[in-house]
Structure formats: structure tokens, C-alpha cells
Amino acid sequence: MKQFPYMTDYINDTFVKEKERFDYHFIRPILLVLYFFLRCIAFPLKFVFHRKPWGWEGYCIDAVLAFGIKRFASHDAVELLIRHVQIEPTLYRFLLTGHEFPDDEKVETSLNGIFGNFGIHSIDHVIRNNMTIGHDELSYELGDKFDREIFLAHLDEIRKSRPLDHDDYSKEILEINKKYSLGWFGATNVVMMIVFAITIFADLRTTMKALNSFDSDSILLWALKHIYANDPEVLIDLDFYMQVYSNRSHYNSSAFFSDPSQYLAYHIVFDEFAYYCLRDRPPTVTS
């Protein structure tokens, strides 16, 4: 079976093409084995020598990512990655409908913060704005800002509205990838290389936060269950996104049980489904 009924057509098509790639069958297994040994070595060393950031970590991580996007990543992989970088903050901003924040918390910082601007114009733009770590921080920001009672009080208003269109953000970086990349790595291995870069360059605290930054999925799932409480078809689909072992990972994180495939196979897939529902399947309004 190649098509999963609870995933979007875009994700199903992407995964079908992904599993036909040479690098998926022959490079991915090697990277998985290497990552097992890498973290066994890296985390004890970080615990002793690199527990706090020294200031250059984000630059190195994004330099590796940017180089990979420009020279080696397939176009499908970069498109999926950029979609996710732009979709996730729009979902979180949507969940914060009705919440009030000081103006200084709603500044449109480039590629950072739920209220940031996520247009991606160039390779340098990715490196200068600390995109990778900034993106991982979104999960923690949602946990800090989200208020259950405010959300429930504005539930009908939320049901009547939609998240922003991610296509409103610039995707100029896709043209750079199309022009220069050899297309050797698909989405799975691109995500693996991001995990490698974080594990190698980031300090211990940042690495632990980044590799366990999926707690917001449980908040999003809870919110969607309320938004679509009157739509049994969506509720059935949502049941397949219950990620028990990743929920609450903000409070129960482990360096040795983090799954490098989880980011793609669970987190990105779920955000794509949530975005599709909220944009294209309007929920029932009760009042």
C-alpha cells in the first residue's frame, strides 16, 4: 500500500517518489547507523565540554543546511522543507487567535518567532537569520503562549477563520536550488543531515531542545480535536496522529531516544494535514 488515507495527497505523492530514490535505499541506512554512533560519542563530550552555546553554533548549522540546499538536495526535498518552515508558524499563529500580547512580542523578526516573517529569499538569508534553531524554538514558544481558556472562548471565531496562505511568503530559495543543485539527496536524507549538523555543532542544551521539539504537536492535535469536534471524518484521521512517545517531550527528553526520522515522518506530515484541514475543510460552527 502506497497511499495512506489519513495523509494529504501531497505527502503521499512525495513519499511514493521518495521511496523510489537511490539515496533512500542505500544512503539512509548508512546514515542511521552512523547517527547511532555519533550521538553515543557526541553527547558525553557535550556534557563535559559544550553545555552552553559559544555563539557560532547556529551559523554553522545553517551554513551546512544552506550548502546542502544549494548543491545536493532534490527540489522535492527543499520544497517540502520550505513549506514546513512557513506552514508551522502560520498554524501556531492561528491557534493564538484571541490571545493578546505586547507589541514587542509581535515583531516580524525574519525566520524567527511565531509572528515572524518567513519569506526565504536567498542562501545567505537562511544563514544570517538562524533559521534552524529559530524554527525549533517555535514549539516551545507555542507552549509558553497558548492558553486553553482563551482558545476555547474564541473557538467559534477560530472555526470561522483560516490560517494564512504559506504561498504569500517568498520562496525564492527554490529557484536557487533548481538552478544549482545536483539533486542527490531526497527529503529523508536532507532531514538526517540537519539532525547530524545539530548534533555535531550545537551545545548540549540546544541539541536536546532541538531534537525534542515536538511537544507543540500535542497542543495542535488537542486544538484540532476541538475545532473539528462535529466532523467525525477528520476526528478519525486525527486519531492516527496521536504520538504518545513524543508528547510532553519538553518535560521528558532524552538524547538517546530521539528519532531522526520523526521530524519528517510524524512532525512535518502532521503539520501538512493540519494545514490542509484548516485551509480546505471548514469546520462546523456551532453558534
CYANA upper distance limits for C-alpha pairs under 8 A (distance plus 0.5 A):
  2 LYS  CA     12 ASN  CA      7.83
  2 LYS  CA     16 VAL  CA      6.96
  3 GLN  CA      7 MET  CA      8.46
  3 GLN  CA     12 ASN  CA      6.15
  3 GLN  CA     13 ASP  CA      8.46
  4 PHE  CA     12 ASN  CA      7.25
  5 PRO  CA    237 ASP  CA      8.42
  6 TYR  CA    237 ASP  CA      5.44
  6 TYR  CA    238 LEU  CA      8.20
  6 TYR  CA    240 PHE  CA      7.68
  7 MET  CA     11 ILE  CA      6.89
  7 MET  CA     12 ASN  CA      6.95
  7 MET  CA    269 VAL  CA      7.73
  7 MET  CA    273 PHE  CA      6.77
  8 THR  CA     12 ASN  CA      6.76
  8 THR  CA    272 GLU  CA      7.69
  8 THR  CA    273 PHE  CA      6.43
  8 THR  CA    276 TYR  CA      7.88
  9 ASP  CA     13 ASP  CA      6.51
 10 TYR  CA     14 THR  CA      6.61
 11 ILE  CA     15 PHE  CA      6.61
 11 ILE  CA    269 VAL  CA      7.28
 11 ILE  CA    272 GLU  CA      8.15
 12 ASN  CA     16 VAL  CA      6.68
 13 ASP  CA     17 LYS  CA      6.87
 14 THR  CA     18 GLU  CA      6.53
 14 THR  CA     76 ASP  CA      7.88
 15 PHE  CA     19 LYS  CA      6.61
 16 VAL  CA     20 GLU  CA      7.26
 17 LYS  CA     21 ARG  CA      7.33
 18 GLU  CA     24 TYR  CA      7.35
 18 GLU  CA    186 GLY  CA      6.82
 18 GLU  CA    187 ALA  CA      7.61
 18 GLU  CA    188 THR  CA      8.21
 19 LYS  CA     24 TYR  CA      6.67
 19 LYS  CA     25 HIS  CA      7.96
 20 GLU  CA     24 TYR  CA      7.91
 21 ARG  CA     25 HIS  CA      7.39
 21 ARG  CA    186 GLY  CA      7.75
 22 PHE  CA     26 PHE  CA      6.68
 22 PHE  CA     27 ILE  CA      8.23
 23 ASP  CA     27 ILE  CA      5.25
 23 ASP  CA     28 ARG  CA      6.84
 23 ASP  CA    184 TRP  CA      7.67
 23 ASP  CA    185 PHE  CA      6.76
 23 ASP  CA    186 GLY  CA      7.55
 23 ASP  CA    189 ASN  CA      8.06
 24 TYR  CA     28 ARG  CA      5.69
 24 TYR  CA     29 PRO  CA      8.38
 24 TYR  CA    186 GLY  CA      7.61
 24 TYR  CA    188 THR  CA      7.53
 24 TYR  CA    189 ASN  CA      7.67
 25 HIS  CA     29 PRO  CA      7.56
 26 PHE  CA     30 ILE  CA      7.62
 27 ILE  CA     31 LEU  CA      6.79
 27 ILE  CA    189 ASN  CA      8.22
 28 ARG  CA     32 LEU  CA      6.72
 28 ARG  CA    188 THR  CA      7.91
 28 ARG  CA    189 ASN  CA      6.59
 29 PRO  CA     33 VAL  CA      6.90
 30 ILE  CA     34 LEU  CA      6.68
 31 LEU  CA     35 TYR  CA      6.46
 31 LEU  CA    189 ASN  CA      8.47
 31 LEU  CA    192 MET  CA      7.82
 32 LEU  CA     36 PHE  CA      6.94
 33 VAL  CA     37 PHE  CA      7.29
 34 LEU  CA     38 LEU  CA      6.50
 35 TYR  CA     39 ARG  CA      6.63
 35 TYR  CA    196 PHE  CA      7.58
 36 PHE  CA     40 CYS  CA      6.99
 37 PHE  CA     41 ILE  CA      6.89
 38 LEU  CA     42 ALA  CA      6.29
 39 ARG  CA     43 PHE  CA      6.13
 39 ARG  CA    199 THR  CA      7.53
 39 ARG  CA    255 ALA  CA      8.03
 39 ARG  CA    256 PHE  CA      7.65
 40 CYS  CA     44 PRO  CA      7.67
 40 CYS  CA    256 PHE  CA      8.09
 41 ILE  CA     45 LEU  CA      7.10
 42 ALA  CA     46 LYS  CA      6.56
 42 ALA  CA    199 THR  CA      7.61
 42 ALA  CA    200 ILE  CA      7.35
 43 PHE  CA     47 PHE  CA      6.58
 43 PHE  CA    204 LEU  CA      7.46
 43 PHE  CA    255 ALA  CA      7.66
 44 PRO  CA     48 VAL  CA      7.03
 45 LEU  CA     49 PHE  CA      6.41
 45 LEU  CA     50 HIS  CA      7.74
 46 LYS  CA     50 HIS  CA      4.87
 46 LYS  CA     51 ARG  CA      6.20
 46 LYS  CA    203 ASP  CA      6.94
 46 LYS  CA    204 LEU  CA      5.89
 47 PHE  CA     51 ARG  CA      5.98
 47 PHE  CA    204 LEU  CA      6.82
 50 HIS  CA    203 ASP  CA      5.70
 50 HIS  CA    204 LEU  CA      6.69
 51 ARG  CA    203 ASP  CA      5.88
 51 ARG  CA    204 LEU  CA      5.22
 51 ARG  CA    205 ARG  CA      6.65
 52 LYS  CA    203 ASP  CA      5.92
 52 LYS  CA    204 LEU  CA      7.09
 52 LYS  CA    205 ARG  CA      6.92
 52 LYS  CA    206 THR  CA      8.39
 53 PRO  CA     57 GLU  CA      7.43
 53 PRO  CA    202 ALA  CA      7.65
 53 PRO  CA    203 ASP  CA      5.69
 53 PRO  CA    206 THR  CA      8.12
 54 TRP  CA    203 ASP  CA      8.33
 56 TRP  CA     60 CYS  CA      6.96
 57 GLU  CA     61 ILE  CA      6.79
 57 GLU  CA    201 PHE  CA      6.04
 57 GLU  CA    202 ALA  CA      5.70
 57 GLU  CA    203 ASP  CA      7.86
 58 GLY  CA     62 ASP  CA      6.64
 58 GLY  CA    130 ASN  CA      6.09
 58 GLY  CA    132 THR  CA      7.91
 58 GLY  CA    133 ILE  CA      7.06
 58 GLY  CA    202 ALA  CA      7.68
 59 TYR  CA     63 ALA  CA      6.42
 59 TYR  CA    127 ILE  CA      6.41
 59 TYR  CA    128 ARG  CA      7.78
 59 TYR  CA    130 ASN  CA      6.98
 60 CYS  CA     64 VAL  CA      6.78
 60 CYS  CA    197 ALA  CA      8.44
 60 CYS  CA    201 PHE  CA      7.29
 61 ILE  CA     65 LEU  CA      6.84
 61 ILE  CA    132 THR  CA      7.77
 61 ILE  CA    194 ILE  CA      8.03
 61 ILE  CA    197 ALA  CA      5.92
 61 ILE  CA    198 ILE  CA      6.61
 61 ILE  CA    201 PHE  CA      7.06
 61 ILE  CA    202 ALA  CA      8.16
 62 ASP  CA     66 ALA  CA      6.31
 62 ASP  CA    126 VAL  CA      7.00
 62 ASP  CA    127 ILE  CA      5.50
 62 ASP  CA    130 ASN  CA      7.01
 62 ASP  CA    131 MET  CA      7.25
 62 ASP  CA    132 THR  CA      6.82
 63 ALA  CA     67 PHE  CA      6.54
 63 ALA  CA    127 ILE  CA      6.20
 64 VAL  CA     68 GLY  CA      6.67
 64 VAL  CA    194 ILE  CA      8.41
 64 VAL  CA    197 ALA  CA      7.44
 65 LEU  CA     69 ILE  CA      6.65
 65 LEU  CA    193 MET  CA      8.32
 65 LEU  CA    194 ILE  CA      6.94
 65 LEU  CA    197 ALA  CA      8.49
 66 ALA  CA     70 LYS  CA      6.68
 66 ALA  CA    123 ILE  CA      6.09
 66 ALA  CA    124 ASP  CA      8.29
 66 ALA  CA    126 VAL  CA      7.13
 66 ALA  CA    127 ILE  CA      7.44
 67 PHE  CA     71 ARG  CA      6.50
 67 PHE  CA     72 PHE  CA      8.28
 67 PHE  CA    123 ILE  CA      8.33
 68 GLY  CA     72 PHE  CA      5.56
 68 GLY  CA     73 ALA  CA      6.27
 68 GLY  CA    190 VAL  CA      8.23
 69 ILE  CA     73 ALA  CA      5.57
 69 ILE  CA     74 SER  CA      8.46
 69 ILE  CA     78 VAL  CA      7.06
 69 ILE  CA    177 ASN  CA      6.57
 69 ILE  CA    181 SER  CA      7.68
 70 LYS  CA    123 ILE  CA      7.92
 70 LYS  CA    176 ILE  CA      6.90
 70 LYS  CA    177 ASN  CA      5.36
 70 LYS  CA    180 TYR  CA      6.45
 70 LYS  CA    181 SER  CA      5.80
 71 ARG  CA    177 ASN  CA      7.61
 71 ARG  CA    180 TYR  CA      6.37
 71 ARG  CA    181 SER  CA      4.51
 71 ARG  CA    182 LEU  CA      6.35
 71 ARG  CA    183 GLY  CA      7.96
 72 PHE  CA    181 SER  CA      5.63
 72 PHE  CA    182 LEU  CA      5.60
 72 PHE  CA    183 GLY  CA      5.56
 72 PHE  CA    184 TRP  CA      5.75
 72 PHE  CA    185 PHE  CA      6.50
 73 ALA  CA     77 ALA  CA      6.85
 73 ALA  CA     78 VAL  CA      7.01
 73 ALA  CA    177 ASN  CA      8.05
 73 ALA  CA    181 SER  CA      6.85
 73 ALA  CA    182 LEU  CA      7.58
 73 ALA  CA    183 GLY  CA      5.34
 73 ALA  CA    184 TRP  CA      6.43
 73 ALA  CA    185 PHE  CA      5.25
 73 ALA  CA    186 GLY  CA      6.75
 73 ALA  CA    187 ALA  CA      8.24
 73 ALA  CA    190 VAL  CA      7.07
 74 SER  CA     78 VAL  CA      6.92
 74 SER  CA    177 ASN  CA      8.33
 74 SER  CA    181 SER  CA      7.54
 74 SER  CA    182 LEU  CA      7.75
 74 SER  CA    183 GLY  CA      4.30
 74 SER  CA    184 TRP  CA      6.69
 74 SER  CA    185 PHE  CA      6.14
 74 SER  CA    186 GLY  CA      5.95
 74 SER  CA    187 ALA  CA      8.03
 75 HIS  CA     79 GLU  CA      6.55
 75 HIS  CA    174 LEU  CA      7.71
 75 HIS  CA    177 ASN  CA      7.00
 75 HIS  CA    178 LYS  CA      6.69
 75 HIS  CA    183 GLY  CA      7.23
 76 ASP  CA     80 LEU  CA      6.69
 76 ASP  CA    186 GLY  CA      7.73
 76 ASP  CA    187 ALA  CA      7.71
 77 ALA  CA     81 LEU  CA      6.70
 77 ALA  CA    185 PHE  CA      8.22
 77 ALA  CA    186 GLY  CA      5.81
 77 ALA  CA    187 ALA  CA      4.64
 77 ALA  CA    188 THR  CA      8.45
 77 ALA  CA    190 VAL  CA      7.57
 78 VAL  CA     82 ILE  CA      6.49
 78 VAL  CA    174 LEU  CA      7.41
 78 VAL  CA    177 ASN  CA      8.09
 78 VAL  CA    187 ALA  CA      7.85
 79 GLU  CA     83 ARG  CA      6.49
 79 GLU  CA    174 LEU  CA      7.22
 80 LEU  CA     84 HIS  CA      6.73
 80 LEU  CA    187 ALA  CA      7.93
 81 LEU  CA     85 VAL  CA      6.77
 81 LEU  CA    187 ALA  CA      8.27
 82 ILE  CA     86 GLN  CA      6.77
 82 ILE  CA    171 LYS  CA      7.99
 83 ARG  CA     87 ILE  CA      6.32
 83 ARG  CA    166 HIS  CA      7.67
 84 HIS  CA     88 GLU  CA      6.37
 84 HIS  CA    268 ILE  CA      6.85
 84 HIS  CA    271 ASP  CA      7.98
 84 HIS  CA    272 GLU  CA      8.09
 85 VAL  CA     89 PRO  CA      7.92
 85 VAL  CA    118 PHE  CA      7.86
 85 VAL  CA    135 HIS  CA      7.40
 86 GLN  CA     90 THR  CA      7.32
 86 GLN  CA    118 PHE  CA      6.18
 86 GLN  CA    119 GLY  CA      8.12
 86 GLN  CA    166 HIS  CA      6.33
 86 GLN  CA    169 TYR  CA      7.92
 87 ILE  CA     91 LEU  CA      6.80
 87 ILE  CA    166 HIS  CA      6.34
 87 ILE  CA    271 ASP  CA      7.81
 87 ILE  CA    272 GLU  CA      8.17
 87 ILE  CA    275 TYR  CA      7.66
 88 GLU  CA     92 TYR  CA      6.92
 88 GLU  CA    271 ASP  CA      7.01
 89 PRO  CA     93 ARG  CA      6.46
 89 PRO  CA    113 GLY  CA      8.10
 89 PRO  CA    114 ILE  CA      5.44
 89 PRO  CA    115 PHE  CA      7.79
 89 PRO  CA    116 GLY  CA      8.48
 89 PRO  CA    138 LEU  CA      7.60
 90 THR  CA     94 PHE  CA      6.61
 90 THR  CA    114 ILE  CA      7.85
 90 THR  CA    163 PRO  CA      6.45
 90 THR  CA    164 LEU  CA      6.42
 90 THR  CA    166 HIS  CA      7.95
 91 LEU  CA     95 LEU  CA      6.86
 91 LEU  CA    163 PRO  CA      6.67
 91 LEU  CA    271 ASP  CA      8.41
 91 LEU  CA    274 ALA  CA      8.44
 91 LEU  CA    275 TYR  CA      7.33
 92 TYR  CA     96 LEU  CA      6.91
 92 TYR  CA    114 ILE  CA      7.02
 92 TYR  CA    142 LEU  CA      7.04
 92 TYR  CA    220 LEU  CA      8.40
 93 ARG  CA     97 THR  CA      7.39
 93 ARG  CA    114 ILE  CA      6.46
 93 ARG  CA    115 PHE  CA      7.20
 93 ARG  CA    163 PRO  CA      8.25
 94 PHE  CA    158 ILE  CA      8.18
 94 PHE  CA    162 ARG  CA      7.88
 94 PHE  CA    163 PRO  CA      5.96
 94 PHE  CA    164 LEU  CA      8.47
 95 LEU  CA    146 PHE  CA      8.14
 95 LEU  CA    151 PHE  CA      7.73
 95 LEU  CA    158 ILE  CA      8.32
 95 LEU  CA    220 LEU  CA      8.24
 95 LEU  CA    223 ALA  CA      7.99
 96 LEU  CA    145 LYS  CA      8.19
 96 LEU  CA    146 PHE  CA      6.83
 96 LEU  CA    151 PHE  CA      7.62
 97 THR  CA    151 PHE  CA      7.70
 97 THR  CA    154 HIS  CA      7.79
 97 THR  CA    158 ILE  CA      7.22
 98 GLY  CA    150 ILE  CA      7.08
 98 GLY  CA    151 PHE  CA      7.51
 98 GLY  CA    154 HIS  CA      6.68
 99 HIS  CA    146 PHE  CA      8.39
 99 HIS  CA    147 ASP  CA      8.20
 99 HIS  CA    150 ILE  CA      7.01
 99 HIS  CA    151 PHE  CA      8.24
101 PHE  CA    105 GLU  CA      6.79
101 PHE  CA    106 LYS  CA      7.59
102 PRO  CA    106 LYS  CA      7.49
103 ASP  CA    107 VAL  CA      7.27
105 GLU  CA    115 PHE  CA      8.42
106 LYS  CA    115 PHE  CA      5.91
106 LYS  CA    116 GLY  CA      8.09
107 VAL  CA    115 PHE  CA      7.00
107 VAL  CA    116 GLY  CA      7.08
108 GLU  CA    113 GLY  CA      8.27
108 GLU  CA    115 PHE  CA      6.12
108 GLU  CA    116 GLY  CA      4.42
108 GLU  CA    117 ASN  CA      5.75
109 THR  CA    113 GLY  CA      7.22
109 THR  CA    115 PHE  CA      7.97
109 THR  CA    116 GLY  CA      5.04
109 THR  CA    117 ASN  CA      6.44
110 SER  CA    116 GLY  CA      6.10
110 SER  CA    117 ASN  CA      5.34
110 SER  CA    118 PHE  CA      6.61
110 SER  CA    119 GLY  CA      8.16
110 SER  CA    129 ASN  CA      6.98
111 LEU  CA    116 GLY  CA      6.48
111 LEU  CA    117 ASN  CA      6.26
111 LEU  CA    118 PHE  CA      5.30
111 LEU  CA    119 GLY  CA      7.89
111 LEU  CA    120 ILE  CA      8.36
111 LEU  CA    126 VAL  CA      8.49
111 LEU  CA    129 ASN  CA      6.76
111 LEU  CA    130 ASN  CA      8.01
111 LEU  CA    131 MET  CA      6.13
111 LEU  CA    134 GLY  CA      7.34
111 LEU  CA    135 HIS  CA      7.87
112 ASN  CA    116 GLY  CA      5.88
112 ASN  CA    117 ASN  CA      7.91
112 ASN  CA    118 PHE  CA      8.14
112 ASN  CA    129 ASN  CA      8.05
112 ASN  CA    130 ASN  CA      8.32
112 ASN  CA    131 MET  CA      7.36
112 ASN  CA    134 GLY  CA      5.49
112 ASN  CA    135 HIS  CA      6.99
112 ASN  CA    138 LEU  CA      8.34
113 GLY  CA    134 GLY  CA      7.50
113 GLY  CA    135 HIS  CA      8.22
113 GLY  CA    137 GLU  CA      8.15
113 GLY  CA    138 LEU  CA      6.67
113 GLY  CA    141 GLU  CA      8.03
114 ILE  CA    138 LEU  CA      6.75
114 ILE  CA    141 GLU  CA      7.91
114 ILE  CA    142 LEU  CA      8.21
117 ASN  CA    169 TYR  CA      8.29
118 PHE  CA    169 TYR  CA      6.71
118 PHE  CA    170 SER  CA      8.16
119 GLY  CA    169 TYR  CA      4.95
119 GLY  CA    170 SER  CA      4.75
119 GLY  CA    171 LYS  CA      6.85
120 ILE  CA    125 HIS  CA      7.11
120 ILE  CA    126 VAL  CA      7.50
120 ILE  CA    169 TYR  CA      7.98
120 ILE  CA    170 SER  CA      6.04
120 ILE  CA    171 LYS  CA      5.97
120 ILE  CA    172 GLU  CA      6.82
120 ILE  CA    173 ILE  CA      6.65
121 HIS  CA    125 HIS  CA      6.73
121 HIS  CA    170 SER  CA      6.77
121 HIS  CA    171 LYS  CA      6.87
121 HIS  CA    172 GLU  CA      5.36
121 HIS  CA    173 ILE  CA      6.09
122 SER  CA    126 VAL  CA      7.27
122 SER  CA    172 GLU  CA      6.99
122 SER  CA    173 ILE  CA      5.64
122 SER  CA    176 ILE  CA      8.05
123 ILE  CA    127 ILE  CA      7.27
123 ILE  CA    173 ILE  CA      7.18
124 ASP  CA    128 ARG  CA      6.49
125 HIS  CA    129 ASN  CA      6.70
126 VAL  CA    130 ASN  CA      7.07
126 VAL  CA    131 MET  CA      6.13
127 ILE  CA    131 MET  CA      7.42
130 ASN  CA    134 GLY  CA      6.37
131 MET  CA    135 HIS  CA      6.38
132 THR  CA    136 ASP  CA      6.95
133 ILE  CA    137 GLU  CA      6.75
133 ILE  CA    206 THR  CA      8.46
133 ILE  CA    210 ALA  CA      7.40
134 GLY  CA    138 LEU  CA      7.37
135 HIS  CA    139 SER  CA      8.49
136 ASP  CA    140 TYR  CA      8.33
136 ASP  CA    209 LYS  CA      8.18
136 ASP  CA    210 ALA  CA      5.92
136 ASP  CA    213 SER  CA      6.45
137 GLU  CA    141 GLU  CA      6.73
137 GLU  CA    209 LYS  CA      8.49
137 GLU  CA    210 ALA  CA      7.95
137 GLU  CA    213 SER  CA      7.91
138 LEU  CA    142 LEU  CA      6.68
139 SER  CA    143 GLY  CA      6.98
139 SER  CA    213 SER  CA      6.29
139 SER  CA    214 PHE  CA      6.99
139 SER  CA    215 ASP  CA      7.00
139 SER  CA    216 SER  CA      5.44
140 TYR  CA    144 ASP  CA      6.78
140 TYR  CA    213 SER  CA      7.67
140 TYR  CA    215 ASP  CA      8.21
140 TYR  CA    216 SER  CA      7.69
140 TYR  CA    250 HIS  CA      8.38
141 GLU  CA    145 LYS  CA      6.64
142 LEU  CA    146 PHE  CA      6.12
142 LEU  CA    216 SER  CA      7.08
143 GLY  CA    215 ASP  CA      8.34
143 GLY  CA    216 SER  CA      6.98
143 GLY  CA    219 ILE  CA      8.23
146 PHE  CA    151 PHE  CA      8.31
147 ASP  CA    151 PHE  CA      6.73
148 ARG  CA    152 LEU  CA      6.76
149 GLU  CA    153 ALA  CA      6.57
150 ILE  CA    154 HIS  CA      6.83
151 PHE  CA    155 LEU  CA      6.49
154 HIS  CA    158 ILE  CA      6.67
155 LEU  CA    159 ARG  CA      6.68
155 LEU  CA    226 HIS  CA      8.48
155 LEU  CA    227 ILE  CA      7.37
156 ASP  CA    160 LYS  CA      6.85
156 ASP  CA    285 VAL  CA      6.43
156 ASP  CA    286 THR  CA      7.49
156 ASP  CA    287 SER  CA      7.56
157 GLU  CA    161 SER  CA      7.04
158 ILE  CA    162 ARG  CA      7.97
158 ILE  CA    227 ILE  CA      8.20
159 ARG  CA    227 ILE  CA      6.73
159 ARG  CA    282 PRO  CA      7.66
159 ARG  CA    283 PRO  CA      6.31
159 ARG  CA    284 THR  CA      7.58
159 ARG  CA    285 VAL  CA      6.63
160 LYS  CA    282 PRO  CA      8.10
160 LYS  CA    283 PRO  CA      8.25
160 LYS  CA    285 VAL  CA      7.48
162 ARG  CA    278 LEU  CA      6.42
162 ARG  CA    279 ARG  CA      6.16
163 PRO  CA    275 TYR  CA      8.07
163 PRO  CA    278 LEU  CA      7.29
163 PRO  CA    279 ARG  CA      7.05
164 LEU  CA    168 ASP  CA      8.34
167 ASP  CA    171 LYS  CA      8.43
171 LYS  CA    175 GLU  CA      8.34
172 GLU  CA    176 ILE  CA      7.48
173 ILE  CA    177 ASN  CA      6.84
174 LEU  CA    178 LYS  CA      6.66
175 GLU  CA    179 LYS  CA      6.62
176 ILE  CA    180 TYR  CA      6.67
176 ILE  CA    181 SER  CA      8.40
177 ASN  CA    181 SER  CA      5.69
185 PHE  CA    189 ASN  CA      6.28
185 PHE  CA    190 VAL  CA      6.64
186 GLY  CA    190 VAL  CA      6.68
187 ALA  CA    191 VAL  CA      6.68
187 ALA  CA    264 LEU  CA      8.38
188 THR  CA    192 MET  CA      6.77
188 THR  CA    261 SER  CA      7.75
188 THR  CA    264 LEU  CA      7.46
189 ASN  CA    193 MET  CA      6.58
190 VAL  CA    194 ILE  CA      6.89
191 VAL  CA    195 VAL  CA      6.86
191 VAL  CA    260 PRO  CA      8.03
191 VAL  CA    261 SER  CA      8.08
191 VAL  CA    263 TYR  CA      7.90
191 VAL  CA    264 LEU  CA      7.49
192 MET  CA    196 PHE  CA      6.69
192 MET  CA    260 PRO  CA      6.61
192 MET  CA    261 SER  CA      7.73
193 MET  CA    197 ALA  CA      6.62
194 ILE  CA    198 ILE  CA      6.75
195 VAL  CA    199 THR  CA      6.58
195 VAL  CA    211 LEU  CA      8.09
195 VAL  CA    260 PRO  CA      6.87
196 PHE  CA    200 ILE  CA      6.58
197 ALA  CA    201 PHE  CA      6.43
197 ALA  CA    202 ALA  CA      8.28
198 ILE  CA    202 ALA  CA      5.75
198 ILE  CA    207 THR  CA      6.62
198 ILE  CA    210 ALA  CA      8.26
199 THR  CA    207 THR  CA      6.55
202 ALA  CA    206 THR  CA      6.47
202 ALA  CA    207 THR  CA      6.02
203 ASP  CA    207 THR  CA      6.48
204 LEU  CA    208 MET  CA      6.64
205 ARG  CA    209 LYS  CA      6.75
206 THR  CA    210 ALA  CA      6.47
207 THR  CA    211 LEU  CA      6.52
208 MET  CA    212 ASN  CA      6.66
208 MET  CA    253 SER  CA      7.54
208 MET  CA    254 SER  CA      7.73
208 MET  CA    255 ALA  CA      6.79
209 LYS  CA    213 SER  CA      6.34
209 LYS  CA    250 HIS  CA      8.04
211 LEU  CA    255 ALA  CA      8.36
211 LEU  CA    258 SER  CA      6.83
211 LEU  CA    260 PRO  CA      8.44
212 ASN  CA    246 SER  CA      8.18
212 ASN  CA    249 SER  CA      6.42
212 ASN  CA    250 HIS  CA      7.13
212 ASN  CA    253 SER  CA      6.62
212 ASN  CA    254 SER  CA      8.27
212 ASN  CA    258 SER  CA      7.32
213 SER  CA    249 SER  CA      7.86
213 SER  CA    250 HIS  CA      7.42
214 PHE  CA    218 SER  CA      8.33
214 PHE  CA    246 SER  CA      6.87
214 PHE  CA    247 ASN  CA      7.50
214 PHE  CA    249 SER  CA      7.45
214 PHE  CA    250 HIS  CA      8.36
214 PHE  CA    267 HIS  CA      7.44
215 ASP  CA    219 ILE  CA      7.63
215 ASP  CA    246 SER  CA      7.16
215 ASP  CA    247 ASN  CA      5.67
215 ASP  CA    248 ARG  CA      5.82
215 ASP  CA    249 SER  CA      6.24
215 ASP  CA    250 HIS  CA      6.54
216 SER  CA    220 LEU  CA      6.65
217 ASP  CA    221 LEU  CA      6.49
217 ASP  CA    247 ASN  CA      7.77
217 ASP  CA    267 HIS  CA      7.60
217 ASP  CA    270 PHE  CA      8.29
218 SER  CA    222 TRP  CA      6.58
218 SER  CA    242 MET  CA      8.21
218 SER  CA    243 GLN  CA      8.17
218 SER  CA    247 ASN  CA      6.16
218 SER  CA    248 ARG  CA      8.17
219 ILE  CA    223 ALA  CA      6.65
220 LEU  CA    224 LEU  CA      6.61
221 LEU  CA    225 LYS  CA      6.70
221 LEU  CA    238 LEU  CA      7.74
221 LEU  CA    241 TYR  CA      8.17
221 LEU  CA    242 MET  CA      8.14
222 TRP  CA    226 HIS  CA      7.13
223 ALA  CA    227 ILE  CA      6.69
224 LEU  CA    228 TYR  CA      6.40
224 LEU  CA    274 ALA  CA      8.09
225 LYS  CA    229 ALA  CA      6.13
225 LYS  CA    235 LEU  CA      6.96
225 LYS  CA    238 LEU  CA      8.03
227 ILE  CA    283 PRO  CA      7.07
228 TYR  CA    232 PRO  CA      8.26
228 TYR  CA    234 VAL  CA      7.21
228 TYR  CA    235 LEU  CA      7.27
228 TYR  CA    283 PRO  CA      6.05
228 TYR  CA    284 THR  CA      7.61
229 ALA  CA    235 LEU  CA      7.67
230 ASN  CA    283 PRO  CA      8.06
230 ASN  CA    284 THR  CA      6.81
231 ASP  CA    235 LEU  CA      6.90
231 ASP  CA    283 PRO  CA      7.56
231 ASP  CA    284 THR  CA      7.80
232 PRO  CA    236 ILE  CA      6.63
233 GLU  CA    237 ASP  CA      7.00
234 VAL  CA    238 LEU  CA      6.62
234 VAL  CA    277 CYS  CA      8.48
235 LEU  CA    239 ASP  CA      6.89
236 ILE  CA    240 PHE  CA      7.86
237 ASP  CA    241 TYR  CA      7.98
238 LEU  CA    242 MET  CA      7.66
241 TYR  CA    266 TYR  CA      8.01
241 TYR  CA    270 PHE  CA      7.14
243 GLN  CA    247 ASN  CA      6.59
243 GLN  CA    266 TYR  CA      8.48
245 TYR  CA    249 SER  CA      8.17
248 ARG  CA    252 ASN  CA      7.01
249 SER  CA    253 SER  CA      5.53
254 SER  CA    258 SER  CA      6.88
259 ASP  CA    263 TYR  CA      8.34
261 SER  CA    265 ALA  CA      6.52
262 GLN  CA    266 TYR  CA      5.78
262 GLN  CA    267 HIS  CA      6.99
263 TYR  CA    267 HIS  CA      5.44
263 TYR  CA    268 ILE  CA      6.71
264 LEU  CA    268 ILE  CA      5.60
264 LEU  CA    269 VAL  CA      7.03
265 ALA  CA    269 VAL  CA      6.49
266 TYR  CA    270 PHE  CA      6.38
267 HIS  CA    271 ASP  CA      6.81
268 ILE  CA    272 GLU  CA      6.69
269 VAL  CA    273 PHE  CA      6.86
270 PHE  CA    274 ALA  CA      6.62
271 ASP  CA    275 TYR  CA      6.50
272 GLU  CA    276 TYR  CA      6.60
273 PHE  CA    277 CYS  CA      6.72
274 ALA  CA    278 LEU  CA      6.70
275 TYR  CA    279 ARG  CA      6.49
276 TYR  CA    280 ASP  CA      6.14
276 TYR  CA    281 ARG  CA      7.77
277 CYS  CA    281 ARG  CA      5.26
277 CYS  CA    282 PRO  CA      7.67
278 LEU  CA    282 PRO  CA      6.80
278 LEU  CA    283 PRO  CA      8.26
